[in-house]
Amino acid sequence: MAVPSEEKAALAARRRAALDACGRTLVGHRGVGPEQALERAAQAVTTDALDRYGEGGEVAALEAEVAALLGKPAAVLMPSGIMAQQAALRAWCDRSASRAVAVHALSHLVLHELGTLTELHGLRVQHLTTDPRPSTAADLEELAEPLAAVAVELPLRDAGYLLPDWDELVALSEAARARGVPLHLDGARIWESQPFYDRPLAEIAALADSVYVSFYKGLGGLAGAVLAGPEDLVAQARRWQWRHGGRLFSLLPYAVLARHGLRTYLPRMAAYRDRAVELAAALARLDGVRVLPDPPRTNGFRVFVDLPHERLETAGLEQMEQDGVAVSAWWRPAEVPGWSMTEVVAGEATLEWDVEEQVAAVAALLDRARGLPGD
């Protein structure tokens, strides 16, 4: 008899296979296999020059392109966003008398990085707020301790893809500068945030002293991140990249597919956000369904359903295997007992079928889940 961990692994593999085989999916871009990914990379190459240890070739071209998009003097490509943000915040702290950085308690820096800022760099993490809302200038003003940097995540994914109003973001930027504290943007999804603000990326980035961006989310890349900011900060960050083991011999596939994403998906971000708004409004009309935010400010939002997550996961797997339709790859318990939550992130796959068909697929999933035997 299989032990629970083996059963869990087998179920996860079955779910992955069912998801990959689906003809329709509600979320993101359509997945590609390893061969397709490498073929796409080969077709997207724009130069014969190879990068070596972070210099030249597609890497240098990507860094220049992102620096120009964000209106920053310099940029550096790193293998991961965690590395890029650690390097940025450590570099800001190294030029300050303080070792404290202010972040939201629900930020990626706090929830998903194993306490790296403290464990590896000895930094003190101060929470701007623990509330499920964007950080504000008032939150910063309440922190009396001298700070080396302030970090803001756009959007705040673990609170439901929340974005502050433009005036609120400007006020936070001005409050940081009034204190002489650098503002760092966790812009992993800044591409997805730009349509809401309806301002050039460089104007958004100008509110911050440094910005990190990601390439494997809305831009569909393999991995990788760029940190953009002043030349001296980026130079310091390159040294921390090296110390973290991130100065690889080549980052060619990451750079090539990042540039492909900038050409292919970045111009489509407004369409993804528009579909998210339309879909969220339609889903909210179903019985027992709530969405957050309402309306969405990016292409991502949360869906809450008045059913236990076990029922939804079972029904979802059946729907994928029998109907070839994937509404969501996962469900988890919501804070309200008996309710569940998932995320919808609109992408190319979402645009391949109509909202009416998508709502019907979600309604069918809920009917299937409610019809399962049990309590």
C-alpha positions in Angstrom: 0.0 0.0 0.0 1.4 3.4 -1.0 2.3 5.7 1.9 0.5 9.1 1.9 3.5 10.9 0.5 3.6 8.5 -2.5 -0.1 8.9 -3.0 0.2 12.6 -2.9 3.1 12.5 -5.5 1.1 10.2 -7.7 -1.9 12.5 -7.6 0.2 15.5 -8.3 1.7 13.7 -11.4 -1.8 12.7 -12.6 -3.0 16.3 -12.2 0.0 17.6 -14.1 -0.5 15.2 -16.9 -4.2 16.0 -17.1 -3.5 19.8 -17.1 -0.9 19.4 -19.9 -3.4 17.4 -22.0 -6.2 19.9 -21.7 -7.3 21.6 -24.9 -8.6 24.6 -23.0 -7.3 26.3 -19.9 -8.5 29.4 -18.1 -5.1 30.6 -16.8 -1.9 32.0 -18.3 -0.2 31.2 -21.6 -0.5 27.8 -23.1 2.3 25.6 -21.9 5.0 24.2 -24.1 7.2 21.1 -23.8 11.0 21.1 -23.5 11.5 20.7 -27.2 9.1 23.6 -28.1 10.7 25.8 -25.5 14.2 25.2 -26.9 12.9 25.7 -30.5 11.3 29.0 -29.5 14.6 30.1 -27.9 16.6 29.2 -31.0 14.2 31.1 -33.3 14.3 34.1 -31.0 18.1 34.6 -31.1 19.0 38.0 -32.4 22.8 38.0 -32.3 25.7 35.7 -33.0 27.6 36.9 -30.0 27.6 34.8 -26.9 27.4 36.2 -23.4 30.2 35.2 -21.0 29.8 35.6 -17.2 27.2 38.3 -17.6 28.8 40.3 -20.4 27.9 40.6 -24.1 25.5 38.8 -26.4 21.8 38.5 -25.6 22.4 39.3 -22.0 23.8 42.7 -22.6 21.1 43.4 -25.2 18.4 42.5 -22.6 19.9 44.6 -19.9 20.0 47.6 -22.2 16.5 47.0 -23.4 15.1 46.8 -19.8 17.1 49.8 -18.6 15.6 51.8 -21.4 12.0 50.6 -20.8 12.3 51.5 -17.1 14.2 54.7 -17.6 17.1 53.6 -15.4 20.9 54.1 -16.1 21.9 50.5 -15.7 20.5 46.9 -15.3 21.8 43.4 -14.6 20.3 40.0 -15.4 20.3 37.5 -12.6 19.1 33.8 -12.5 16.3 34.6 -10.1 14.2 37.4 -8.6 15.1 36.3 -5.0 18.7 36.8 -5.8 18.1 40.2 -7.5 16.1 41.6 -4.6 18.6 40.3 -2.0 21.4 42.0 -4.0 19.5 45.2 -4.3 18.5 45.5 -0.6 21.9 44.4 0.6 23.5 47.0 -1.6 21.2 49.8 -0.3 22.0 48.7 3.3 25.7 48.7 2.7 25.6 52.4 2.0 23.5 53.2 5.0 24.1 53.3 8.8 20.9 51.2 9.2 20.4 47.5 8.6 16.6 47.8 8.6 14.4 47.4 5.5 10.6 48.1 5.5 8.4 45.8 3.6 4.7 44.6 3.7 4.2 41.5 5.9 2.4 39.8 3.0 5.2 40.5 0.5 7.2 37.8 -1.3 10.3 38.9 0.6 8.6 37.9 3.8 6.4 34.9 2.8 8.4 33.0 0.2 12.1 33.5 0.8 12.9 31.5 4.0 13.9 34.6 5.9 16.8 35.2 3.5 17.3 38.9 4.2 17.9 38.1 7.9 19.6 34.6 7.6 22.0 35.5 4.8 22.5 39.2 5.2 21.7 40.0 8.8 19.1 42.6 7.8 16.2 43.6 10.1 12.8 43.4 8.4 10.3 45.9 9.5 6.6 45.5 8.5 4.9 48.5 6.9 1.6 46.8 7.7 0.2 43.4 8.2 -3.2 44.3 6.7 -4.3 42.8 3.4 -4.0 46.1 1.5 -1.3 48.0 -0.2 1.3 49.9 1.9 0.8 53.6 2.3 2.8 56.7 3.1 1.1 56.7 6.5 2.5 53.2 7.2 6.0 54.4 6.5 5.5 57.5 8.7 4.6 55.2 11.6 8.0 53.5 11.5 10.3 55.5 13.6 13.4 53.4 13.2 16.0 54.6 10.7 15.7 52.6 7.5 18.1 51.6 4.8 15.4 50.9 2.2 11.7 50.5 1.6 10.4 47.8 -0.7 7.0 47.7 -2.3 5.5 44.8 -4.3 3.4 45.7 -7.4 0.9 44.2 -7.2 0.8 42.6 -3.8 0.1 39.1 -5.0 -0.5 37.4 -1.6 -3.2 39.9 -0.7 -5.0 39.2 -4.0 -3.0 41.1 -6.7 -3.7 44.5 -5.1 -2.4 47.7 -6.5 -2.4 51.1 -4.8 -4.0 54.0 -6.6 -1.5 56.2 -8.5 -1.7 59.0 -6.0 -1.1 56.6 -3.1 2.0 55.2 -4.8 3.3 58.7 -5.5 2.7 59.7 -1.9 4.6 56.7 -0.6 7.5 57.5 -3.0 7.6 61.1 -1.8 7.5 60.0 1.9 10.5 57.7 1.3 12.4 60.5 -0.4 11.5 63.0 2.3 13.3 60.6 4.8 16.2 60.1 2.5 15.4 56.4 2.2 15.7 54.6 -1.2 12.5 53.0 -2.5 12.8 49.6 -4.2 10.0 48.2 -6.4 9.4 44.5 -6.4 8.1 44.7 -10.0 7.9 41.0 -10.7 4.5 41.9 -12.3 5.1 45.5 -13.2 4.4 44.6 -16.8 1.0 43.4 -15.7 0.4 46.5 -13.6 1.1 49.1 -16.3 -2.3 49.0 -18.0 -4.1 50.0 -14.7 -1.9 53.0 -14.2 -2.0 53.8 -18.0 1.4 55.5 -17.8 4.7 54.6 -19.4 6.8 52.0 -17.5 9.5 54.5 -17.1 7.1 56.9 -15.3 6.1 54.2 -12.9 9.7 53.1 -12.3 10.7 56.8 -11.8 9.0 56.7 -8.4 11.6 54.2 -7.2 15.3 54.2 -6.9 15.6 50.5 -8.0 13.3 48.1 -9.7 13.3 44.3 -10.1 11.4 42.7 -13.0 10.6 39.1 -13.8 10.4 37.3 -17.1 8.8 33.9 -16.5 5.3 35.1 -15.4 3.4 37.2 -17.8 6.3 37.3 -20.3 6.4 33.5 -20.5 10.2 33.1 -20.2 12.2 30.2 -18.7 13.4 32.1 -15.6 15.5 35.1 -14.7 15.2 38.6 -13.4 16.7 42.0 -14.1 17.5 44.6 -11.4 17.6 48.2 -12.7 18.8 51.3 -11.0 21.8 53.6 -10.6 25.0 52.5 -12.1 26.9 52.3 -8.8 24.1 50.3 -7.2 23.9 47.9 -10.1 27.7 47.5 -9.9 27.4 46.5 -6.2 24.6 44.2 -7.0 26.7 42.4 -9.6 29.2 41.6 -6.8 26.5 40.2 -4.6 25.2 38.1 -7.6 28.7 36.6 -7.8 28.8 36.0 -4.0 25.4 34.2 -4.3 26.7 31.9 -7.0 24.7 33.6 -9.7 27.5 34.7 -12.0 26.9 31.9 -14.4 29.1 31.1 -17.5 26.1 31.9 -19.7 22.5 33.0 -19.2 21.7 32.7 -23.0 18.3 30.9 -22.9 17.0 33.1 -20.1 18.0 36.3 -22.0 16.7 35.1 -25.4 13.3 34.1 -24.1 13.0 37.2 -21.9 13.5 39.3 -25.0 11.0 37.2 -26.8 8.5 37.8 -24.0 9.0 41.6 -24.2 8.3 41.5 -28.0 5.4 39.0 -27.8 3.5 39.4 -24.6 4.3 42.9 -23.2 2.2 44.5 -26.0 -0.7 42.3 -25.0 -0.9 43.1 -21.2 -3.8 45.5 -21.6 -5.8 42.8 -23.4 -5.1 40.3 -20.6 -6.2 42.9 -18.0 -9.4 43.7 -19.9 -10.2 40.0 -20.1 -9.6 39.6 -16.3 -12.0 42.4 -15.6 -14.7 41.0 -17.9 -14.3 37.4 -16.6 -14.3 38.5 -12.9 -17.5 40.4 -13.4 -19.1 37.4 -15.0 -17.9 34.9 -12.4 -19.1 37.1 -9.6 -22.7 36.6 -10.8 -22.5 32.8 -10.2 -24.1 31.6 -6.9 -21.6 31.0 -4.2 -18.7 32.8 -6.0 -16.8 35.9 -5.0 -13.9 37.7 -6.6 -11.1 39.9 -5.2 -10.3 42.6 -6.2 -13.6 43.6 -7.8 -12.8 44.7 -10.4 -9.3 43.4 -10.9 -6.5 46.0 -11.4 -4.1 43.6 -13.2 -4.6 40.4 -15.2 -4.8 38.5 -11.9 -7.5 38.0 -9.3 -8.7 35.6 -6.7 -11.8 33.5 -6.9 -13.6 32.3 -3.7 -16.2 29.5 -3.8 -18.5 28.2 -1.0 -17.2 24.6 -1.3 -14.4 22.7 0.4 -11.2 22.6 -1.6 -11.1 18.8 -1.6 -14.3 18.7 -3.6 -13.1 21.3 -6.0 -9.8 19.5 -6.6 -11.5 16.2 -7.2 -14.1 17.7 -9.5 -11.4 19.7 -11.3 -9.3 16.6 -12.0 -12.4 14.9 -13.4 -13.2 17.9 -15.6 -9.6 18.0 -16.9 -9.5 14.2 -17.7 -13.0 13.9 -19.0 -13.7 17.2 -20.7 -10.2 18.5 -21.5 -10.9 21.8 -19.7 -8.8 23.2 -16.9 -10.4 25.9 -14.8 -7.7 25.9 -12.2 -4.6 23.8 -11.4 -5.2 24.1 -7.6 -7.6 25.1 -4.9 -6.8 25.8 -1.2 -8.9 26.5 1.9 -10.0 30.1 2.3 -10.0 31.9 5.6 -13.8 31.4 5.8 -14.5 27.8 6.9 -16.0 25.7 4.1 -14.9 28.1 1.4 -12.0 27.7 -1.0 -9.8 30.0 -3.1 -7.9 29.9 -6.4 -6.3 32.4 -8.6 -7.1 33.4 -12.2 -4.3 35.0 -14.2 -5.4 35.9 -17.7 -3.0 35.2 -20.6 -3.0 34.0 -24.2 -4.7 30.8 -23.2 -7.5 32.8 -21.6 -8.1 34.7 -24.8 -8.5 31.6 -26.9 -12.1 31.1 -25.8 -15.1 33.3 -25.0 -16.0 34.5 -21.5 -19.4 32.8 -21.8 -17.7 29.5 -22.4 -15.4 30.1 -19.5 -18.2 30.9 -17.1 -20.0 27.8 -18.2 -16.9 25.7 -17.5 -16.7 27.1 -14.0 -20.4 26.6 -13.4 -20.0 23.0 -14.6 -17.1 22.5 -12.2 -19.2 23.8 -9.3 -22.1 21.5 -10.2 -19.8 18.6 -10.4 -18.2 19.4 -7.0 -21.6 19.9 -5.4 -22.7 16.5 -6.8 -19.9 14.5 -5.3 -20.8 12.1 -2.5 -19.9 13.0 1.1 -20.8 15.7 3.6 
